[in-house]
């Protein structure tokens, strides 16, 4: 079996979709900065209130990163990633209903909790498919989504802010609504498109599944030879 051809096949199938998911995640993470152009005036938030609200996202994100990956290991990547996408998309869209400091802080924290497992989960997911020598390239391709999101995020957010007044909604409300919905939609797509691992991939032959399994099992065996690591 040609290793390079198989790894290329896996990359073509998974990386573009994961790339798209990361762009959506990044936009939902940073859109509060664009919304601030109207949000702070509309709700009379001073810089201290907005700064804490923007930062509280990372408190939820930090606390729930590890638990999220542990749950993913138990329930499977497909269901857990779909859950992450749907919940963070719903919470991000719900930001359009913020009316005061309390709801702003609460929804920002919950958004961090909902999105916490996405990035580490995607990195963990890549370990299900790629042996160590190919994993770095796969991660690098996935991570380039950050740069693309930065390029497209500004124009998209700016255009949504220009919808101010349409249907009685402010521009910042349109921003949260329209940038949250893609995550919900992609959550349903994930349930159909993303297999839990190679053994569940209908687009791999039995021989290809066997090759991946044998390579990863060998790596796991070598790791265990160096001792068992606890969660701590």
N, C-alpha and C positions, 0 to 999 in steps of 0.2 A: 504494500500500500504506500502511495506517495504521501508522506506526512504533510508537505507544504500545500498540496492540493486540498487535502481534507481540512486543514486549518484555515485555508482561504475560504473554503465553502462555509465553514462555521462563522467566520468573520462577516461574510457577505449577508448571512442570514440574521445575525444577532446585532452586530455593531451599529448599523444604521438606525435600527429601531431604538436601541438603548441611547444612541446619540440624540434622537428626537425627544425621548423622555427627559434626558438631562437638560436640554434647552428649555423645555416647559418648566421643569423644576427650578431652574435658575431664574427664569422670568418671574415666577411666583414668589421667589425669595427676595428679589430686589425691587419689585414693582412698588413697594411702599415708599421708596425714595422718590419715584416719579409722582406718586399720588400726593406726596407732601406739598407739592406746588399749589394744590387747591385745598387739600384736606385740612391743613393747619389753619387756614383762614376760615374755612367753613365751620370748623368745630372749636375754634379758639384754642388750639393746642399751642403751648409755648415750646421752645426748643428742648427744654428739659423733659417735658411730657413725651414729645415725639421721639427723642433719643432713647428714653427708657423703653418705650413701646417697640421701637425698632430692634433694640437689643434683647428684649425678653424672649424673642424668637429663639435665640441661641441657647437660652437656659433650657427650654423644652427639648431642643435638638440635642444638646449635650447629655442630658439625663437619660434619654430614651434610645440613644444610638445602639448601645450594646444589647439591651433587652430586645430590641427589634430584630437584630440579627439572630439572636438565640431562638426567637419565635419562628423566624423564617426557616431555620434549620429543621424545625419540627413540622410546620404545616406545609412547606414547599414554597418555592420562589414565585410560582405563577399566581397563587391565591394571595400571598402576602404582598407582592408588588402591586397587584391590582387594588388591594385594600389601601395601600399607602397612597396611590394615585387618586383614588376616589375620595378618600377622606381629606387629603390636603386640597384637592380641587374644590370640594364643597366648602371647606373652611375659608379658603382664599376668596371664593365668590361671596361668602357671607360677610366678608369685610365691608361690602358695600352698605351694610346696615349699621355700621358703627355710628353711634350717636354721642358717645362720651368717653371719658378716660377709662372707665372700668371695662367696657366692652372692647375697647382698643387693646388694652393690655391682655385681656383674656383670650381674644381671638389670635393675637400674635403668639402667645404662649402655646395655644392649641395647634397653631400652624407648625410650630417647631416640633411639637410632639408627633404630629401626623407625618411630617416629612423626615423625621429623624433617621429612619432606617433606609432611606432611599439610596444615598450615595454609598455607604458601607455595604448595603445589600447588593448593589450592582457590582461592586468590587468582589464581594464574596461569590456572586453568581458566576463571574468570569473564571473563578477557580474551579468551577464544576466542568468547564469546557476546555480550558487551555492548560497544557503543561507549563511548567515554570519558565522554560526558555522562550515561549511564545506569549506568555501572559503580559509581559511588559509592553509589547507592541499593541496588544489588544486594549490595555488600559489607556495607553497614550492616545489611540484613536478615539476612544470613548471620551477622554478628557478634553479633546479639542472642542467639544461642544461649548465649553465655557467661553472661549473666544468668540465663537459664532453667536452665542446668546448675547454677549456684550455688544456685538455689532448690530444685531437686529432688534435688540430689546428697546433701545432708545427710540428709533423711528416708530415701532409698533405702539409703544406706550404713548408717545407724543400724538399719534393719530387718534388713539382712543380718548385721550384727554380733550381733543378737539370736538368730541361728541357732546360736550357740555350743553345741557338743556334738552337734549333729545329725549323724548318720552318722559320728560320730567325728572330725569336723572342728571346728577352732576358728572363732570368728566371723570373724577376720581372713582365714582361708583361704576361707571362703564369699564374703567380700567380693571378693577378687581373682578367684576363679573366676567368679562370677556377673556381675561387671562387665566381665570380659574376653571372655566368650562372645559378647555382642552384636556386638562388632567383627568377630569371625570370621564370624558369620552375615551381617552387612551387607557383608562383603567379597564373598561369593558373590552377594548381591543387586546389588552394584555392577557386576559383570560382565555382568549382564543389563540393568540399568536405565540405567546412565550411558553415553551415547555419547561417543566421543573428541572430537567437535566437531560443529558444525552440519551439515556434509556427511554425517555418519553418523546423523543424527537422522531416523528414519522418520516422526516426528510433525510434521515440517516439510515444507511443499510446496517444489517446486523454486524457485518465485519467492521464498519466504521465505529459503531458503538463499542464493540469489543476492544478496538485499538485504544480509544479514549479511556475506557475503564481501566485497561491494563496499565497505561502510562500513569494515570493519576493514582492508582493503587500502589504502584512502585514508588512514587514520590511520597505518598503517605507512609509507607513502610520505612523509608529512609528517615523521615522526620521522627517517627516513633523510636528509631534506634538512638536518637540523641536525647531521649527522655520525654516524659509526658508533661505538658504545661497546663496548669490550672487556669481558671478564669482570671484569678488575681494576677 
